[in-house]
């Protein structure tokens, strides 16, 4: 059933595209957090501890999201069995399905179904972290005259 296989292939392609993008956004968020920590230390102001605590909490959330993408790497490093993350699931489908013209297996369909259910929520949570939580800290650092950090547009009003 080539039309059904082609439709499944398109669904998998979209999920793969979304996971690749989201994992890169999560990696970039961790990098932004690292730079923001230093910026907080270099920024005059009284609420350094609060900002650092907020950054720690955000970093923990991003690490939790990365675990959902990649699986529990700490357990896997000890050669223990662990469930695959969303990225591992979609990669198994991609590797198995891209090179064949037969119908997807039930395992491929099951892996895709898990990704299709879980991925939207993970992306929504990542969007909240990046577009709201990190942006709020960046705004605070900007307001306090802190140094520029990667990913943040500086504000300059010409002294008005």
Secondary structure as a PSIPRED ss2 file (coil, helix, strand):
# PSIPRED VFORMAT (PSIPRED V4.0)

   1 X C   1.000  0.000  0.000
   2 X H   0.000  1.000  0.000
   3 X H   0.000  1.000  0.000
   4 X H   0.000  1.000  0.000
   5 X H   0.000  1.000  0.000
   6 X H   0.000  1.000  0.000
   7 X H   0.000  1.000  0.000
   8 X H   0.000  1.000  0.000
   9 X H   0.000  1.000  0.000
  10 X H   0.000  1.000  0.000
  11 X H   0.000  1.000  0.000
  12 X H   0.000  1.000  0.000
  13 X H   0.000  1.000  0.000
  14 X H   0.000  1.000  0.000
  15 X H   0.000  1.000  0.000
  16 X H   0.000  1.000  0.000
  17 X H   0.000  1.000  0.000
  18 X H   0.000  1.000  0.000
  19 X H   0.000  1.000  0.000
  20 X H   0.000  1.000  0.000
  21 X H   0.000  1.000  0.000
  22 X H   0.000  1.000  0.000
  23 X H   0.000  1.000  0.000
  24 X H   0.000  1.000  0.000
  25 X H   0.000  1.000  0.000
  26 X H   0.000  1.000  0.000
  27 X H   0.000  1.000  0.000
  28 X H   0.000  1.000  0.000
  29 X H   0.000  1.000  0.000
  30 X H   0.000  1.000  0.000
  31 X H   0.000  1.000  0.000
  32 X H   0.000  1.000  0.000
  33 X H   0.000  1.000  0.000
  34 X H   0.000  1.000  0.000
  35 X H   0.000  1.000  0.000
  36 X H   0.000  1.000  0.000
  37 X H   0.000  1.000  0.000
  38 X H   0.000  1.000  0.000
  39 X H   0.000  1.000  0.000
  40 X H   0.000  1.000  0.000
  41 X H   0.000  1.000  0.000
  42 X C   1.000  0.000  0.000
  43 X C   1.000  0.000  0.000
  44 X C   1.000  0.000  0.000
  45 X C   1.000  0.000  0.000
  46 X C   1.000  0.000  0.000
  47 X C   1.000  0.000  0.000
  48 X H   0.000  1.000  0.000
  49 X H   0.000  1.000  0.000
  50 X H   0.000  1.000  0.000
  51 X H   0.000  1.000  0.000
  52 X H   0.000  1.000  0.000
  53 X H   0.000  1.000  0.000
  54 X H   0.000  1.000  0.000
  55 X H   0.000  1.000  0.000
  56 X H   0.000  1.000  0.000
  57 X H   0.000  1.000  0.000
  58 X H   0.000  1.000  0.000
  59 X H   0.000  1.000  0.000
  60 X H   0.000  1.000  0.000
  61 X H   0.000  1.000  0.000
  62 X H   0.000  1.000  0.000
  63 X H   0.000  1.000  0.000
  64 X H   0.000  1.000  0.000
  65 X H   0.000  1.000  0.000
  66 X H   0.000  1.000  0.000
  67 X H   0.000  1.000  0.000
  68 X H   0.000  1.000  0.000
  69 X H   0.000  1.000  0.000
  70 X H   0.000  1.000  0.000
  71 X C   1.000  0.000  0.000
  72 X C   1.000  0.000  0.000
  73 X H   0.000  1.000  0.000
  74 X H   0.000  1.000  0.000
  75 X H   0.000  1.000  0.000
  76 X H   0.000  1.000  0.000
  77 X H   0.000  1.000  0.000
  78 X C   1.000  0.000  0.000
  79 X C   1.000  0.000  0.000
  80 X C   1.000  0.000  0.000
  81 X C   1.000  0.000  0.000
  82 X C   1.000  0.000  0.000
  83 X C   1.000  0.000  0.000
  84 X C   1.000  0.000  0.000
  85 X C   1.000  0.000  0.000
  86 X H   0.000  1.000  0.000
  87 X H   0.000  1.000  0.000
  88 X H   0.000  1.000  0.000
  89 X H   0.000  1.000  0.000
  90 X H   0.000  1.000  0.000
  91 X H   0.000  1.000  0.000
  92 X H   0.000  1.000  0.000
  93 X H   0.000  1.000  0.000
  94 X H   0.000  1.000  0.000
  95 X H   0.000  1.000  0.000
  96 X H   0.000  1.000  0.000
  97 X H   0.000  1.000  0.000
  98 X C   1.000  0.000  0.000
  99 X C   1.000  0.000  0.000
 100 X C   1.000  0.000  0.000
 101 X C   1.000  0.000  0.000
 102 X C   1.000  0.000  0.000
 103 X C   1.000  0.000  0.000
 104 X C   1.000  0.000  0.000
 105 X C   1.000  0.000  0.000
 106 X H   0.000  1.000  0.000
 107 X H   0.000  1.000  0.000
 108 X H   0.000  1.000  0.000
 109 X H   0.000  1.000  0.000
 110 X H   0.000  1.000  0.000
 111 X H   0.000  1.000  0.000
 112 X H   0.000  1.000  0.000
 113 X H   0.000  1.000  0.000
 114 X H   0.000  1.000  0.000
 115 X H   0.000  1.000  0.000
 116 X H   0.000  1.000  0.000
 117 X H   0.000  1.000  0.000
 118 X H   0.000  1.000  0.000
 119 X H   0.000  1.000  0.000
 120 X H   0.000  1.000  0.000
 121 X H   0.000  1.000  0.000
 122 X H   0.000  1.000  0.000
 123 X H   0.000  1.000  0.000
 124 X H   0.000  1.000  0.000
 125 X H   0.000  1.000  0.000
 126 X H   0.000  1.000  0.000
 127 X H   0.000  1.000  0.000
 128 X H   0.000  1.000  0.000
 129 X H   0.000  1.000  0.000
 130 X H   0.000  1.000  0.000
 131 X H   0.000  1.000  0.000
 132 X H   0.000  1.000  0.000
 133 X H   0.000  1.000  0.000
 134 X H   0.000  1.000  0.000
 135 X H   0.000  1.000  0.000
 136 X H   0.000  1.000  0.000
 137 X H   0.000  1.000  0.000
 138 X H   0.000  1.000  0.000
 139 X H   0.000  1.000  0.000
 140 X H   0.000  1.000  0.000
 141 X H   0.000  1.000  0.000
 142 X H   0.000  1.000  0.000
 143 X H   0.000  1.000  0.000
 144 X C   1.000  0.000  0.000
 145 X C   1.000  0.000  0.000
 146 X C   1.000  0.000  0.000
 147 X C   1.000  0.000  0.000
 148 X C   1.000  0.000  0.000
 149 X C   1.000  0.000  0.000
 150 X C   1.000  0.000  0.000
 151 X C   1.000  0.000  0.000
 152 X C   1.000  0.000  0.000
 153 X C   1.000  0.000  0.000
 154 X C   1.000  0.000  0.000
 155 X C   1.000  0.000  0.000
 156 X C   1.000  0.000  0.000
 157 X C   1.000  0.000  0.000
 158 X C   1.000  0.000  0.000
 159 X C   1.000  0.000  0.000
 160 X C   1.000  0.000  0.000
